[in-house]
């Protein structure tokens, strides 16, 4: 997948968590609102849309791309 395609993609929580794991980040879902967060810092990676998926650009931005 090209960078711009990844930025526009909607990804599942499992896909986002796996991508974070590849970058040595432990991502988990926050129970209160379903947000994807960095377990160690508590920083929010992204919020789910109405279908429970995450915006690829949020995940890539958090990872520093």
PQR file of N, CA, C, O and H, with PARSE charges and radii, in Angstrom:
ATOM      1  N   UNK A   1       0.841  -1.167   0.000 -0.4000 1.5000
ATOM      2  CA  UNK A   1       0.000   0.000   0.000 -0.0000 2.0000
ATOM      3  C   UNK A   1       0.891   1.237   0.000  0.5500 1.7000
ATOM      4  O   UNK A   1       1.872   1.303   0.741 -0.5500 1.4000
ATOM      5  N   UNK A   2       0.558   2.188  -0.808 -0.4000 1.5000
ATOM      6  CA  UNK A   2       1.310   3.443  -0.851 -0.0000 2.0000
ATOM      7  C   UNK A   2       0.976   4.298   0.369  0.5500 1.7000
ATOM      8  O   UNK A   2      -0.064   4.129   1.006 -0.5500 1.4000
ATOM      9  H   UNK A   2      -0.238   2.135  -1.411  0.4000 1.0000
ATOM     10  N   UNK A   3       1.885   5.219   0.675 -0.4000 1.5000
ATOM     11  CA  UNK A   3       1.713   6.072   1.854 -0.0000 2.0000
ATOM     12  C   UNK A   3       0.376   6.798   1.831  0.5500 1.7000
ATOM     13  O   UNK A   3      -0.359   6.765   2.818 -0.5500 1.4000
ATOM     14  H   UNK A   3       2.730   5.356   0.157  0.4000 1.0000
ATOM     15  N   UNK A   4       0.049   7.454   0.718 -0.4000 1.5000
ATOM     16  CA  UNK A   4      -1.192   8.233   0.667 -0.0000 2.0000
ATOM     17  C   UNK A   4      -2.416   7.338   0.781  0.5500 1.7000
ATOM     18  O   UNK A   4      -3.443   7.762   1.311 -0.5500 1.4000
ATOM     19  H   UNK A   4       0.647   7.480  -0.083  0.4000 1.0000
ATOM     20  N   UNK A   5      -2.322   6.102   0.288 -0.4000 1.5000
ATOM     21  CA  UNK A   5      -3.431   5.158   0.441 -0.0000 2.0000
ATOM     22  C   UNK A   5      -3.586   4.756   1.907  0.5500 1.7000
ATOM     23  O   UNK A   5      -4.699   4.639   2.419 -0.5500 1.4000
ATOM     24  H   UNK A   5      -1.488   5.757  -0.143  0.4000 1.0000
ATOM     25  N   UNK A   6      -2.462   4.549   2.563 -0.4000 1.5000
ATOM     26  CA  UNK A   6      -2.498   4.185   3.980 -0.0000 2.0000
ATOM     27  C   UNK A   6      -3.064   5.321   4.820  0.5500 1.7000
ATOM     28  O   UNK A   6      -3.783   5.079   5.789 -0.5500 1.4000
ATOM     29  H   UNK A   6      -1.558   4.643   2.147  0.4000 1.0000
ATOM     30  N   UNK A   7      -2.746   6.551   4.456 -0.4000 1.5000
ATOM     31  CA  UNK A   7      -3.270   7.704   5.193 -0.0000 2.0000
ATOM     32  C   UNK A   7      -4.789   7.789   5.094  0.5500 1.7000
ATOM     33  O   UNK A   7      -5.457   8.163   6.058 -0.5500 1.4000
ATOM     34  H   UNK A   7      -2.162   6.748   3.668  0.4000 1.0000
ATOM     35  N   UNK A   8      -5.327   7.445   3.944 -0.4000 1.5000
ATOM     36  CA  UNK A   8      -6.765   7.544   3.716 -0.0000 2.0000
ATOM     37  C   UNK A   8      -7.536   6.301   4.154  0.5500 1.7000
ATOM     38  O   UNK A   8      -8.765   6.325   4.211 -0.5500 1.4000
ATOM     39  H   UNK A   8      -4.784   7.141   3.161  0.4000 1.0000
ATOM     40  N   UNK A   9      -6.836   5.231   4.459 -0.4000 1.5000
ATOM     41  CA  UNK A   9      -7.485   3.960   4.786 -0.0000 2.0000
ATOM     42  C   UNK A   9      -8.158   3.999   6.153  0.5500 1.7000
ATOM     43  O   UNK A   9      -7.729   4.714   7.059 -0.5500 1.4000
ATOM     44  H   UNK A   9      -5.837   5.211   4.412  0.4000 1.0000
ATOM     45  N   UNK A  10      -9.206   3.225   6.274 -0.4000 1.5000
ATOM     46  CA  UNK A  10      -9.812   2.945   7.563 -0.0000 2.0000
ATOM     47  C   UNK A  10      -9.279   1.578   7.971  0.5500 1.7000
ATOM     48  O   UNK A  10      -9.290   0.645   7.169 -0.5500 1.4000
ATOM     49  H   UNK A  10      -9.555   2.644   5.538  0.4000 1.0000
ATOM     50  N   UNK A  11      -8.813   1.453   9.210 -0.4000 1.5000
ATOM     51  CA  UNK A  11      -8.239   0.193   9.674 -0.0000 2.0000
ATOM     52  C   UNK A  11      -8.946  -0.274  10.934  0.5500 1.7000
ATOM     53  O   UNK A  11      -9.468   0.527  11.710 -0.5500 1.4000
ATOM     54  H   UNK A  11      -8.804   2.212   9.862  0.4000 1.0000
ATOM     55  N   UNK A  12      -8.951  -1.574  11.120 -0.4000 1.5000
ATOM     56  CA  UNK A  12      -9.545  -2.133  12.329 -0.0000 2.0000
ATOM     57  C   UNK A  12      -8.604  -1.907  13.509  0.5500 1.7000
ATOM     58  O   UNK A  12      -7.432  -1.572  13.336 -0.5500 1.4000
ATOM     59  H   UNK A  12      -8.527  -2.224  10.490  0.4000 1.0000
ATOM     60  N   UNK A  13      -9.139  -2.097  14.694 -0.4000 1.5000
ATOM     61  CA  UNK A  13      -8.303  -1.977  15.890 -0.0000 2.0000
ATOM     62  C   UNK A  13      -7.161  -2.987  15.842  0.5500 1.7000
ATOM     63  O   UNK A  13      -6.027  -2.661  16.191 -0.5500 1.4000
ATOM     64  H   UNK A  13     -10.091  -2.369  14.834  0.4000 1.0000
ATOM     65  N   UNK A  14      -7.457  -4.206  15.412 -0.4000 1.5000
ATOM     66  CA  UNK A  14      -6.416  -5.241  15.348 -0.0000 2.0000
ATOM     67  C   UNK A  14      -5.303  -4.846  14.387  0.5500 1.7000
ATOM     68  O   UNK A  14      -4.127  -5.055  14.683 -0.5500 1.4000
ATOM     69  H   UNK A  14      -8.379  -4.471  15.129  0.4000 1.0000
ATOM     70  N   UNK A  15      -5.663  -4.276  13.236 -0.4000 1.5000
ATOM     71  CA  UNK A  15      -4.654  -3.845  12.264 -0.0000 2.0000
ATOM     72  C   UNK A  15      -3.804  -2.706  12.821  0.5500 1.7000
ATOM     73  O   UNK A  15      -2.585  -2.694  12.650 -0.5500 1.4000
ATOM     74  H   UNK A  15      -6.619  -4.106  12.996  0.4000 1.0000
ATOM     75  N   UNK A  16      -4.450  -1.752  13.488 -0.4000 1.5000
ATOM     76  CA  UNK A  16      -3.721  -0.622  14.061 -0.0000 2.0000
ATOM     77  C   UNK A  16      -2.792  -1.080  15.185  0.5500 1.7000
ATOM     78  O   UNK A  16      -1.654  -0.622  15.283 -0.5500 1.4000
ATOM     79  H   UNK A  16      -5.441  -1.762  13.627  0.4000 1.0000
ATOM     80  N   UNK A  17      -3.279  -1.974  16.022 -0.4000 1.5000
ATOM     81  CA  UNK A  17      -2.467  -2.498  17.122 -0.0000 2.0000
ATOM     82  C   UNK A  17      -1.253  -3.245  16.577  0.5500 1.7000
ATOM     83  O   UNK A  17      -0.150  -3.108  17.107 -0.5500 1.4000
ATOM     84  H   UNK A  17      -4.204  -2.346  15.943  0.4000 1.0000
ATOM     85  N   UNK A  18      -1.450  -4.028  15.530 -0.4000 1.5000
ATOM     86  CA  UNK A  18      -0.342  -4.774  14.923 -0.0000 2.0000
ATOM     87  C   UNK A  18       0.690  -3.824  14.322  0.5500 1.7000
ATOM     88  O   UNK A  18       1.891  -4.046  14.473 -0.5500 1.4000
ATOM     89  H   UNK A  18      -2.346  -4.139  15.100  0.4000 1.0000
ATOM     90  N   UNK A  19       0.242  -2.775  13.648 -0.4000 1.5000
ATOM     91  CA  UNK A  19       1.184  -1.810  13.063 -0.0000 2.0000
ATOM     92  C   UNK A  19       1.981  -1.111  14.163  0.5500 1.7000
ATOM     93  O   UNK A  19       3.184  -0.895  14.012 -0.5500 1.4000
ATOM     94  H   UNK A  19      -0.733  -2.594  13.525  0.4000 1.0000
ATOM     95  N   UNK A  20       1.327  -0.759  15.257 -0.4000 1.5000
ATOM     96  CA  UNK A  20       2.035  -0.145  16.381 -0.0000 2.0000
ATOM     97  C   UNK A  20       3.055  -1.120  16.969  0.5500 1.7000
ATOM     98  O   UNK A  20       4.170  -0.728  17.313 -0.5500 1.4000
ATOM     99  H   UNK A  20       0.351  -0.935  15.380  0.4000 1.0000
ATOM    100  N   UNK A  21       2.666  -2.394  17.082 -0.4000 1.5000
ATOM    101  CA  UNK A  21       3.572  -3.408  17.631 -0.0000 2.0000
ATOM    102  C   UNK A  21       4.850  -3.505  16.810  0.5500 1.7000
ATOM    103  O   UNK A  21       5.932  -3.705  17.361 -0.5500 1.4000
ATOM    104  H   UNK A  21       1.761  -2.713  16.802  0.4000 1.0000
ATOM    105  N   UNK A  22       4.727  -3.363  15.494 -0.4000 1.5000
ATOM    106  CA  UNK A  22       5.901  -3.408  14.612 -0.0000 2.0000
ATOM    107  C   UNK A  22       6.870  -2.271  14.913  0.5500 1.7000
ATOM    108  O   UNK A  22       8.050  -2.350  14.573 -0.5500 1.4000
ATOM    109  H   UNK A  22       3.848  -3.200  15.046  0.4000 1.0000
ATOM    110  N   UNK A  23       6.369  -1.211  15.554 -0.4000 1.5000
ATOM    111  CA  UNK A  23       7.188  -0.056  15.909 -0.0000 2.0000
ATOM    112  C   UNK A  23       7.464  -0.005  17.411  0.5500 1.7000
ATOM    113  O   UNK A  23       7.785   1.050  17.958 -0.5500 1.4000
ATOM    114  H   UNK A  23       5.410  -1.147  15.831  0.4000 1.0000
ATOM    115  N   UNK A  24       7.334  -1.156  18.069 -0.4000 1.5000
ATOM    116  CA  UNK A  24       7.606  -1.302  19.507 -0.0000 2.0000
ATOM    117  C   UNK A  24       6.721  -0.424  20.379  0.5500 1.7000
ATOM    118  O   UNK A  24       7.159   0.058  21.424 -0.5500 1.4000
ATOM    119  H   UNK A  24       7.072  -2.013  17.625  0.4000 1.0000
ATOM    120  N   UNK A  25       5.487  -0.217  19.958 -0.4000 1.5000
ATOM    121  CA  UNK A  25       4.508   0.530  20.747 -0.0000 2.0000
ATOM    122  C   UNK A  25       3.395  -0.433  21.126  0.5500 1.7000
ATOM    123  O   UNK A  25       2.828  -1.113  20.271 -0.5500 1.4000
ATOM    124  H   UNK A  25       5.131  -0.608  19.109  0.4000 1.0000
ATOM    125  N   UNK A  26       3.086  -0.484  22.417 -0.4000 1.5000
ATOM    126  CA  UNK A  26       1.998  -1.329  22.887 -0.0000 2.0000
ATOM    127  C   UNK A  26       0.727  -0.501  22.877  0.5500 1.7000
ATOM    128  O   UNK A  26       0.523   0.355  23.738 -0.5500 1.4000
ATOM    129  H   UNK A  26       3.546   0.069  23.112  0.4000 1.0000
ATOM    130  N   UNK A  27      -0.121  -0.761  21.903 -0.4000 1.5000
ATOM    131  CA  UNK A  27      -1.377  -0.030  21.767 -0.0000 2.0000
ATOM    132  C   UNK A  27      -2.516  -0.872  22.319  0.5500 1.7000
ATOM    133  O   UNK A  27      -2.563  -2.085  22.113 -0.5500 1.4000
ATOM    134  H   UNK A  27       0.044  -1.456  21.204  0.4000 1.0000
ATOM    135  N   UNK A  28      -3.427  -0.220  23.019 -0.4000 1.5000
ATOM    136  CA  UNK A  28      -4.602  -0.885  23.578 -0.0000 2.0000
ATOM    137  C   UNK A  28      -5.811   0.014  23.367  0.5500 1.7000
ATOM    138  O   UNK A  28      -5.675   1.203  23.076 -0.5500 1.4000
ATOM    139  H   UNK A  28      -3.388   0.765  23.186  0.4000 1.0000
ATOM    140  N   UNK A  29      -6.995  -0.570  23.517 -0.4000 1.5000
ATOM    141  CA  UNK A  29      -8.222   0.209  23.427 -0.0000 2.0000
ATOM    142  C   UNK A  29      -8.622   0.675  24.819  0.5500 1.7000
ATOM    143  O   UNK A  29      -8.656  -0.111  25.766 -0.5500 1.4000
ATOM    144  H   UNK A  29      -7.106  -1.536  23.754  0.4000 1.0000
ATOM    145  N   UNK A  30      -8.925   1.964  24.929 -0.4000 1.5000
ATOM    146  CA  UNK A  30      -9.393   2.527  26.199 -0.0000 2.0000
ATOM    147  C   UNK A  30     -10.871   2.176  26.353  0.5500 1.7000
ATOM    148  O   UNK A  30     -11.665   2.419  25.444 -0.5500 1.4000
ATOM    149  H   UNK A  30      -8.898   2.602  24.160  0.4000 1.0000
ATOM    150  N   UNK A  31     -11.235   1.616  27.480 -0.4000 1.5000
ATOM    151  CA  UNK A  31     -12.607   1.159  27.696 -0.0000 2.0000
ATOM    152  C   UNK A  31     -13.624   2.292  27.662  0.5500 1.7000
ATOM    153  O   UNK A  31     -14.726   2.103  27.147 -0.5500 1.4000
ATOM    154  H   UNK A  31     -10.590   1.418  28.219  0.4000 1.0000
ATOM    155  N   UNK A  32     -13.292   3.441  28.184 -0.4000 1.5000
ATOM    156  CA  UNK A  32     -14.250   4.535  28.321 -0.0000 2.0000
ATOM    157  C   UNK A  32     -14.840   4.997  26.992  0.5500 1.7000
ATOM    158  O   UNK A  32     -16.042   5.247  26.898 -0.5500 1.4000
ATOM    159  H   UNK A  32     -12.397   3.595  28.602  0.4000 1.0000
ATOM    160  N   UNK A  33     -13.991   5.110  25.958 -0.4000 1.5000
ATOM    161  CA  UNK A  33     -14.477   5.655  24.686 -0.0000 2.0000
ATOM    162  C   UNK A  33     -14.025   4.874  23.460  0.5500 1.7000
ATOM    163  O   UNK A  33     -14.328   5.267  22.334 -0.5500 1.4000
ATOM    164  H   UNK A  33     -13.015   4.907  26.035  0.4000 1.0000
ATOM    165  N   UNK A  34     -13.311   3.781  23.662 -0.4000 1.5000
ATOM    166  CA  UNK A  34     -12.856   2.964  22.544 -0.0000 2.0000
ATOM    167  C   UNK A  34     -11.663   3.517  21.804  0.5500 1.7000
ATOM    168  O   UNK A  34     -11.280   2.992  20.759 -0.5500 1.4000
ATOM    169  H   UNK A  34     -13.066   3.462  24.577  0.4000 1.0000
ATOM    170  N   UNK A  35     -11.059   4.586  22.341 -0.4000 1.5000
ATOM    171  CA  UNK A  35      -9.890   5.187  21.696 -0.0000 2.0000
ATOM    172  C   UNK A  35      -8.714   4.223  21.731  0.5500 1.7000
ATOM    173  O   UNK A  35      -8.565   3.432  22.663 -0.5500 1.4000
ATOM    174  H   UNK A  35     -11.370   5.012  23.190  0.4000 1.0000
ATOM    175  N   UNK A  36      -7.893   4.301  20.712 -0.4000 1.5000
ATOM    176  CA  UNK A  36      -6.652   3.536  20.662 -0.0000 2.0000
ATOM    177  C   UNK A  36      -5.584   4.389  21.333  0.5500 1.7000
ATOM    178  O   UNK A  36      -5.359   5.531  20.933 -0.5500 1.4000
ATOM    179  H   UNK A  36      -8.013   4.944  19.955  0.4000 1.0000
ATOM    180  N   UNK A  37      -4.927   3.840  22.350 -0.4000 1.5000
ATOM    181  CA  UNK A  37      -3.934   4.608  23.096 -0.0000 2.0000
ATOM    182  C   UNK A  37      -2.626   3.836  23.219  0.5500 1.7000
ATOM    183  O   UNK A  37      -2.589   2.611  23.098 -0.5500 1.4000
ATOM    184  H   UNK A  37      -5.110   2.912  22.675  0.4000 1.0000
ATOM    185  N   UNK A  38      -1.553   4.588  23.463 -0.4000 1.5000
ATOM    186  CA  UNK A  38      -0.251   4.010  23.783 -0.0000 2.0000
ATOM    187  C   UNK A  38      -0.322   3.588  25.250  0.5500 1.7000
ATOM    188  O   UNK A  38      -0.495   4.431  26.130 -0.5500 1.4000
ATOM    189  H   UNK A  38      -1.583   5.582  23.561  0.4000 1.0000
ATOM    190  N   UNK A  39      -0.191   2.309  25.511 -0.4000 1.5000
ATOM    191  CA  UNK A  39      -0.332   1.781  26.872 -0.0000 2.0000
ATOM    192  C   UNK A  39       0.675   2.394  27.831  0.5500 1.7000
ATOM    193  O   UNK A  39       0.350   2.634  28.994 -0.5500 1.4000
ATOM    194  H   UNK A  39      -0.050   1.625  24.796  0.4000 1.0000
ATOM    195  N   UNK A  40       1.889   2.651  27.367 -0.4000 1.5000
ATOM    196  CA  UNK A  40       2.935   3.153  28.252 -0.0000 2.0000
ATOM    197  C   UNK A  40       2.768   4.627  28.600  0.5500 1.7000
ATOM    198  O   UNK A  40       2.946   5.011  29.756 -0.5500 1.4000
ATOM    199  H   UNK A  40       2.153   2.457  26.422  0.4000 1.0000
ATOM    200  N   UNK A  41       2.430   5.456  27.616 -0.4000 1.5000
ATOM    201  CA  UNK A  41       2.333   6.899  27.857 -0.0000 2.0000
ATOM    202  C   UNK A  41       0.910   7.373  28.106  0.5500 1.7000
ATOM    203  O   UNK A  41       0.705   8.439  28.686 -0.5500 1.4000
ATOM    204  H   UNK A  41       2.286   5.144  26.677  0.4000 1.0000
ATOM    205  N   UNK A  42      -0.078   6.591  27.672 -0.4000 1.5000
ATOM    206  CA  UNK A  42      -1.471   7.010  27.789 -0.0000 2.0000
ATOM    207  C   UNK A  42      -1.906   7.958  26.690  0.5500 1.7000
ATOM    208  O   UNK A  42      -3.055   8.399  26.667 -0.5500 1.4000
ATOM    209  H   UNK A  42       0.089   5.725  27.201  0.4000 1.0000
ATOM    210  N   UNK A  43      -0.991   8.278  25.773 -0.4000 1.5000
ATOM    211  CA  UNK A  43      -1.295   9.205  24.682 -0.0000 2.0000
ATOM    212  C   UNK A  43      -2.266   8.559  23.698  0.5500 1.7000
ATOM    213  O   UNK A  43      -2.124   7.388  23.344 -0.5500 1.4000
ATOM    214  H   UNK A  43      -0.058   7.920  25.792  0.4000 1.0000
ATOM    215  N   UNK A  44      -3.257   9.342  23.263 -0.4000 1.5000
ATOM    216  CA  UNK A  44      -4.240   8.842  22.302 -0.0000 2.0000
ATOM    217  C   UNK A  44      -3.621   8.746  20.916  0.5500 1.7000
ATOM    218  O   UNK A  44      -2.956   9.674  20.455 -0.5500 1.4000
ATOM    219  H   UNK A  44      -3.373  10.293  23.551  0.4000 1.0000
ATOM    220  N   UNK A  45      -3.846   7.622  20.262 -0.4000 1.5000
ATOM    221  CA  UNK A  45      -3.388   7.406  18.894 -0.0000 2.0000
ATOM    222  C   UNK A  45      -4.502   7.777  17.929  0.5500 1.7000
ATOM    223  O   UNK A  45      -4.250   8.402  16.899 -0.5500 1.4000
ATOM    224  H   UNK A  45      -4.387   6.869  20.636  0.4000 1.0000
ATOM    225  N   UNK A  46      -5.716   7.402  18.253 -0.4000 1.5000
ATOM    226  CA  UNK A  46      -6.850   7.730  17.395 -0.0000 2.0000
ATOM    227  C   UNK A  46      -8.167   7.354  18.041  0.5500 1.7000
ATOM    228  O   UNK A  46      -8.221   6.540  18.963 -0.5500 1.4000
ATOM    229  H   UNK A  46      -5.920   6.895  19.090  0.4000 1.0000
ATOM    230  N   UNK A  47      -9.233   7.970  17.531 -0.4000 1.5000
ATOM    231  CA  UNK A  47     -10.586   7.674  17.987 -0.0000 2.0000
ATOM    232  C   UNK A  47     -11.304   6.865  16.919  0.5500 1.7000
ATOM    233  O   UNK A  47     -11.087   7.085  15.727 -0.5500 1.4000
ATOM    234  H   UNK A  47      -9.189   8.631  16.782  0.4000 1.0000
ATOM    235  N   UNK A  48     -12.153   5.935  17.328 -0.4000 1.5000
ATOM    236  CA  UNK A  48     -12.860   5.132  16.337 -0.0000 2.0000
ATOM    237  C   UNK A  48     -13.967   5.934  15.655  0.5500 1.7000
ATOM    238  O   UNK A  48     -14.522   6.871  16.227 -0.5500 1.4000
ATOM    239  H   UNK A  48     -12.329   5.756  18.296  0.4000 1.0000
ATOM    240  N   UNK A  49     -14.272   5.540  14.416 -0.4000 1.5000
ATOM    241  CA  UNK A  49     -15.401   6.151  13.723 -0.0000 2.0000
ATOM    242  C   UNK A  49     -16.678   5.422  14.153  0.5500 1.7000
ATOM    243  O   UNK A  49     -16.647   4.606  15.074 -0.5500 1.4000
ATOM    244  H   UNK A  49     -13.821   4.778  13.951  0.4000 1.0000
ATOM    245  N   UNK A  50     -17.772   5.709  13.503 -0.4000 1.5000
ATOM    246  CA  UNK A  50     -19.047   5.097  13.853 -0.0000 2.0000
ATOM    247  C   UNK A  50     -19.099   3.595  13.645  0.5500 1.7000
ATOM    248  O   UNK A  50     -20.010   2.929  14.136 -0.5500 1.4000
ATOM    249  H   UNK A  50     -17.797   6.372  12.755  0.4000 1.0000
ATOM    250  N   UNK A  51     -18.129   3.060  12.922 -0.4000 1.5000
ATOM    251  CA  UNK A  51     -18.069   1.624  12.659 -0.0000 2.0000
ATOM    252  C   UNK A  51     -16.988   0.929  13.484  0.5500 1.7000
ATOM    253  O   UNK A  51     -16.742  -0.264  13.309 -0.5500 1.4000
ATOM    254  H   UNK A  51     -17.389   3.601  12.523  0.4000 1.0000
ATOM    255  N   UNK A  52     -16.343   1.676  14.383 -0.4000 1.5000
ATOM    256  CA  UNK A  52     -15.299   1.107  15.230 -0.0000 2.0000
ATOM    257  C   UNK A  52     -13.948   0.986  14.562  0.5500 1.7000
ATOM    258  O   UNK A  52     -13.063   0.293  15.064 -0.5500 1.4000
ATOM    259  H   UNK A  52     -16.542   2.646  14.525  0.4000 1.0000
ATOM    260  N   UNK A  53     -13.780   1.662  13.421 -0.4000 1.5000
ATOM    261  CA  UNK A  53     -12.502   1.628  12.718 -0.0000 2.0000
ATOM    262  C   UNK A  53     -11.747   2.934  12.937  0.5500 1.7000
ATOM    263  O   UNK A  53     -12.313   3.932  13.384 -0.5500 1.4000
ATOM    264  H   UNK A  53     -14.499   2.225  13.013  0.4000 1.0000
ATOM    265  N   UNK A  54     -10.465   2.904  12.612 -0.4000 1.5000
ATOM    266  CA  UNK A  54      -9.591   4.039  12.860 -0.0000 2.0000
ATOM    267  C   UNK A  54      -9.054   4.598  11.554  0.5500 1.7000
ATOM    268  O   UNK A  54      -8.853   3.864  10.586 -0.5500 1.4000
ATOM    269  H   UNK A  54     -10.006   2.094  12.249  0.4000 1.0000
ATOM    270  N   UNK A  55      -8.823   5.903  11.537 -0.4000 1.5000
ATOM    271  CA  UNK A  55      -8.283   6.596  10.373 -0.0000 2.0000
ATOM    272  C   UNK A  55      -6.790   6.294  10.282  0.5500 1.7000
ATOM    273  O   UNK A  55      -6.039   6.554  11.222 -0.5500 1.4000
ATOM    274  H   UNK A  55      -8.986   6.499  12.323  0.4000 1.0000
ATOM    275  N   UNK A  56      -6.366   5.747   9.154 -0.4000 1.5000
ATOM    276  CA  UNK A  56      -4.968   5.375   8.971 -0.0000 2.0000
ATOM    277  C   UNK A  56      -4.007   6.526   9.179  0.5500 1.7000
ATOM    278  O   UNK A  56      -2.902   6.327   9.683 -0.5500 1.4000
ATOM    279  H   UNK A  56      -6.976   5.535   8.390  0.4000 1.0000
ATOM    280  N   UNK A  57      -4.415   7.739   8.795 -0.4000 1.5000
ATOM    281  CA  UNK A  57      -3.566   8.913   8.968 -0.0000 2.0000
ATOM    282  C   UNK A  57      -3.249   9.191  10.428  0.5500 1.7000
ATOM    283  O   UNK A  57      -2.155   9.655  10.747 -0.5500 1.4000
ATOM    284  H   UNK A  57      -5.313   7.900   8.386  0.4000 1.0000
ATOM    285  N   UNK A  58      -4.200   8.913  11.321 -0.4000 1.5000
ATOM    286  CA  UNK A  58      -3.946   9.103  12.756 -0.0000 2.0000
ATOM    287  C   UNK A  58      -2.864   8.145  13.247  0.5500 1.7000
ATOM    288  O   UNK A  58      -1.965   8.532  13.993 -0.5500 1.4000
ATOM    289  H   UNK A  58      -5.090   8.536  11.062  0.4000 1.0000
ATOM    290  N   UNK A  59      -2.967   6.895  12.817 -0.4000 1.5000
ATOM    291  CA  UNK A  59      -1.989   5.888  13.241 -0.0000 2.0000
ATOM    292  C   UNK A  59      -0.612   6.230  12.684  0.5500 1.7000
ATOM    293  O   UNK A  59       0.378   6.207  13.415 -0.5500 1.4000
ATOM    294  H   UNK A  59      -3.697   6.581  12.211  0.4000 1.0000
ATOM    295  N   UNK A  60      -0.545   6.547  11.393 -0.4000 1.5000
ATOM    296  CA  UNK A  60       0.742   6.891  10.781 -0.0000 2.0000
ATOM    297  C   UNK A  60       1.331   8.152  11.401  0.5500 1.7000
ATOM    298  O   UNK A  60       2.539   8.226  11.626 -0.5500 1.4000
ATOM    299  H   UNK A  60      -1.349   6.565  10.799  0.4000 1.0000
ATOM    300  N   UNK A  61       0.490   9.140  11.678 -0.4000 1.5000
ATOM    301  CA  UNK A  61       0.966  10.369  12.310 -0.0000 2.0000
ATOM    302  C   UNK A  61       1.558  10.098  13.683  0.5500 1.7000
ATOM    303  O   UNK A  61       2.594  10.661  14.039 -0.5500 1.4000
ATOM    304  H   UNK A  61      -0.491   9.079  11.496  0.4000 1.0000
ATOM    305  N   UNK A  62       0.907   9.239  14.452 -0.4000 1.5000
ATOM    306  CA  UNK A  62       1.425   8.891  15.771 -0.0000 2.0000
ATOM    307  C   UNK A  62       2.774   8.192  15.662  0.5500 1.7000
ATOM    308  O   UNK A  62       3.658   8.387  16.496 -0.5500 1.4000
ATOM    309  H   UNK A  62       0.066   8.782  14.163  0.4000 1.0000
ATOM    310  N   UNK A  63       2.917   7.375  14.624 -0.4000 1.5000
ATOM    311  CA  UNK A  63       4.166   6.633  14.430 -0.0000 2.0000
ATOM    312  C   UNK A  63       5.280   7.489  13.848  0.5500 1.7000
ATOM    313  O   UNK A  63       6.422   7.040  13.749 -0.5500 1.4000
ATOM    314  H   UNK A  63       2.198   7.216  13.947  0.4000 1.0000
ATOM    315  N   UNK A  64       4.958   8.713  13.463 -0.4000 1.5000
ATOM    316  CA  UNK A  64       5.984   9.634  12.987 -0.0000 2.0000
ATOM    317  C   UNK A  64       6.206   9.656  11.495  0.5500 1.7000
ATOM    318  O   UNK A  64       7.241  10.136  11.033 -0.5500 1.4000
ATOM    319  H   UNK A  64       4.030   9.078  13.543  0.4000 1.0000
ATOM    320  N   UNK A  65       5.259   9.148  10.731 -0.4000 1.5000
ATOM    321  CA  UNK A  65       5.397   9.158   9.270 -0.0000 2.0000
ATOM    322  C   UNK A  65       4.884  10.453   8.689  0.5500 1.7000
ATOM    323  O   UNK A  65       4.920  10.641   7.473 -0.5500 1.4000
ATOM    324  H   UNK A  65       4.418   8.758  11.106  0.4000 1.0000
TER
END
